Amino acid sequence: MRNLLLLLILVAAGFVLVAMYVAPTQPQLRAWYRDNACVHLDKLSPQICAPIRQADGGQGA
């Protein structure tokens, strides 16, 4: 059970880190995060999707 919980935490952290560091440099991934994930990630913190919005030139803010 502890291993499953640790795996879920690592997957969630990886999802957020990809949004912050990888997605802004990859156009297709950036578009997917902006359209699908940022709606939910903004509930946690608006700073998570800030690099994606900056890479898009401020669109979708």
Protein Blocks (a to p, Z undefined) as FASTA:
>chain_A
ZZmmmmmmmmmmmmmmmmmmmmmmmmklmmmmmmmmmmmmmmmomklmmmmmmmnnopaZ
Z
